[in-house]
Amino acid sequence: MTAIVFSIEEFSAFDGAGLRTSVFFKGCPLRCEWCHNPEGQRFGKEYVKAKNGCIGCGACLKAAVRANGRTEYTKKSVAACPKGLIRVCGADYTPARLAEKLNKNAEILSGGGITFSGGEPLCHADFIAAFRAVCPAGWRLYAETSLHVPAEQVRIAACCIDHFFVDIKDMNPAVYRAYTGQVMMPVRENLALLLSLVGADRVTVRVPLIPGFNSEEDRRVSCLALRRMGVRLLDCFTYRPSAPPTDPQ
């Protein structure tokens, strides 16, 4: 069993208790217009270009191809870029190899743990369950998820994840579909399922205000709907793009 990881970020003080390591999986069913990890959307490895340092020579584009309505860099693009900005995004890991890599910070992680992100980590619920079986027992595993996955993936994750951060986007089906490209209903159903499986104290639901996409009123209505579903832990914040995570080695 393998999964493609596109970034590993160490010594994070966010997304869970204590110092943590965040593991970013490739692949997500959503296409959020504000996504700050777009390199994690596609399943599978791909060539990507660093945002800073480009001199605008166009050499990489001459070696690129057009596919699925977008420009895709190739192996020739890697060689063509004089600044070395084109790289392969994604590395293969088995659960055992990932546990071995992260174990170098075992002493620190014993007071924190691992946060799985992405992409959509619950697309890799089987991998996470296998990782749980081989990682040190003291590590607490968290997941940042949209819950836009098959219900069976939620059931698997509920058995091995200590706490869930659910990025709900917006509870208005029209707003949700307009900005993610997917329907809302599976998320609502999976949230109800997750609450029934693990309880409200293990689920934090994030309700962002995303300038240009939803409003304060949208968020207020979403929070009311979530409270009615039995959600106790709400994290309301204003979304601001952040720097992309570092590459795994």
Secondary structure, DSSP 8 states (H G I E B T S, - for coil): --EEEEEEEEEE-SSSSSSEEEEEES--S---TT-S-GGGSSSS-EEEE-SS------HHHHT-EEETTEEE--HHHHHH-TT--EEEE-EEE-HHHHHHHHGGGHHHHTTSEEEEESS-GGGGHHHHHHHHHHS-TT-EEEEEE---S-HHHHHHHHTT-SEEEEE---S-HHHHHHHHSS-SHHHHHHHHHHHHHH-GGGEEEEEEE-TTT--HHHHHHHHHHHHHHT--EEEEEE-----------
